[in-house]
Amino acid sequence: MQKSRIIFFERKFPSANMILIQDQLPILIDTGFGSDAKDTEQLIKEVGTSPEELHLIVNTHYHSDHVGGNFHLQKNYGVMIAAHKWEADLINACDPEACSAEWLDQPVEPYRVDMSLSDNDEIITGSRTLKVLHTPGHTLGHISLYEPDEEILICGDLFYKNDIGWINIFREGVASLQRSIESLDRLSALPIKQAYAGHGPQMANPLAAIDAARERFEKWLRTPEKISWHACKRIFAYALIIKNGLAKEEINNYLLKCGWFQDFARYSFQLQPEEFVHILLDEMVRSRAARWHDNHLIATTPYQVPPKEWMNKNIKPKDWRT
């Protein structure tokens, strides 16, 4: 029998990273963005696991860059999907708020959650046991997974090697920042030798990354406007990634129709949305989150361009029932 392995796939945007547990019951943790679904399939094949062999997909949370491959793998191979029970309920009810996809303007193809997870549940892969840790903050149903034998943590978007997950005060609640700090405190009590996050490289010194994340969150407690700036820049940069940039003349109309933009402008910055457009554009360029190229605003982080024909389907949870 092949020895159990934990394989980490660091991926370009718009997809989040993936982790494959190769064991008697292979587990795939997160599945990338929907337009990258065939790449997701190819990646696991290249390391010796066929999609038919997958026992379970586990989602750390339900944002589009983590669950986008669910549809392809569930439809074509019947792979079961597990997620925290709060997010599972929204997904299975085809709730328009599921994945925050409508508010974020991010397409997600339909899937169903077969296994609802709760804090301290265990997922058996054969020779390994993954402990489910409810670590809310980035989303209310965000989970991390801990493998105690090798002291490995899979932490989704709670924190990264050199950054932290953005906080959604409008869809996840104004106490999301405090929940994030509590989640970090819980993880910091664990012995962790290696950690894998939803974005960026693996972490050889995860406790230092947790300390840095906690320090930054605590600064945000004193300057809450930074929560909103961090979120706005992350959300808009992601929109630029999945759309492969926006022409200057398109930006105004695009932003004004986005729920996230309306909420942050009106309630975080006390501005009319029309006033906030140019302020956000200036900050995107100043912070180097985006740049102008041939009269288009382009995200600066490396990414793989989603095919236009896939993006044009623009499927959201409100469409799932049909």
Rosetta blueprint (number, residue, H / E / L):
1 M L
2 Q L
3 K L
4 S L
5 R E
6 I E
7 I E
8 F E
9 F E
10 E L
11 R L
12 K L
13 F E
14 P L
15 S L
16 A L
17 N L
18 M E
19 I E
20 L E
21 I E
22 Q E
23 D L
24 Q L
25 L L
26 P L
27 I E
28 L E
29 I E
30 D L
31 T L
32 G L
33 F L
34 G H
35 S H
36 D H
37 A H
38 K H
39 D H
40 T H
41 E H
42 Q H
43 L H
44 I H
45 K H
46 E H
47 V L
48 G L
49 T L
50 S L
51 P H
52 E H
53 E H
54 L L
55 H L
56 L E
57 I E
58 V E
59 N L
60 T L
61 H L
62 Y L
63 H L
64 S H
65 D H
66 H H
67 V H
68 G L
69 G L
70 N H
71 F H
72 H H
73 L H
74 Q H
75 K H
76 N H
77 Y H
78 G L
79 V L
80 M L
81 I E
82 A E
83 A E
84 H E
85 K H
86 W H
87 E H
88 A H
89 D H
90 L H
91 I H
92 N H
93 A L
94 C L
95 D L
96 P L
97 E L
98 A H
99 C H
100 S H
101 A H
102 E H
103 W H
104 L H
105 D L
106 Q L
107 P L
108 V L
109 E L
110 P L
111 Y L
112 R L
113 V L
114 D L
115 M E
116 S E
117 L E
118 S L
119 D L
120 N L
121 D L
122 E E
123 I E
124 I E
125 T L
126 G L
127 S L
128 R L
129 T E
130 L E
131 K E
132 V E
133 L E
134 H E
135 T L
136 P L
137 G L
138 H L
139 T L
140 L L
141 G L
142 H L
143 I E
144 S E
145 L E
146 Y E
147 E E
148 P L
149 D L
150 E L
151 E L
152 I E
153 L E
154 I E
155 C E
156 G E
157 D L
158 L L
159 F E
160 Y L
161 K L
162 N L
163 D L
164 I E
165 G L
166 W L
167 I L
168 N L
169 I L
170 F L
171 R L
172 E L
173 G L
174 V L
175 A L
176 S H
177 L H
178 Q H
179 R H
180 S H
181 I H
182 E H
183 S H
184 L H
185 D H
186 R H
187 L H
188 S H
189 A L
190 L L
191 P L
192 I L
193 K L
194 Q E
195 A E
196 Y E
197 A E
198 G L
199 H L
200 G L
201 P L
202 Q L
203 M E
204 A L
205 N L
206 P H
207 L H
208 A H
209 A H
210 I H
211 D H
212 A H
213 A H
214 R H
215 E H
216 R H
217 F H
218 E H
219 K H
220 W H
221 L H
222 R H
223 T L
224 P L
225 E H
226 K H
227 I H
228 S H
229 W H
230 H H
231 A H
232 C H
233 K H
234 R H
235 I H
236 F H
237 A H
238 Y H
239 A H
240 L H
241 I H
242 I H
243 K L
244 N L
245 G L
246 L E
247 A E
248 K H
249 E H
250 E H
251 I H
252 N H
253 N H
254 Y H
255 L H
256 L H
257 K L
258 C L
259 G H
260 W H
261 F H
262 Q H
263 D H
264 F H
265 A H
266 R H
267 Y H
268 S H
269 F L
270 Q L
271 L L
272 Q L
273 P H
274 E H
275 E H
276 F H
277 V H
278 H H
279 I H
280 L H
281 L H
282 D H
283 E H
284 M H
285 V H
286 R H
287 S L
288 R L
289 A L
290 A E
291 R E
292 W E
293 H E
294 D L
295 N L
296 H E
297 L E
298 I E
299 A E
300 T L
301 T L
302 P L
303 Y E
304 Q L
305 V L
306 P L
307 P L
308 K H
309 E H
310 W H
311 M H
312 N L
313 K L
314 N L
315 I L
316 K L
317 P H
318 K H
319 D H
320 W L
321 R L
322 T L
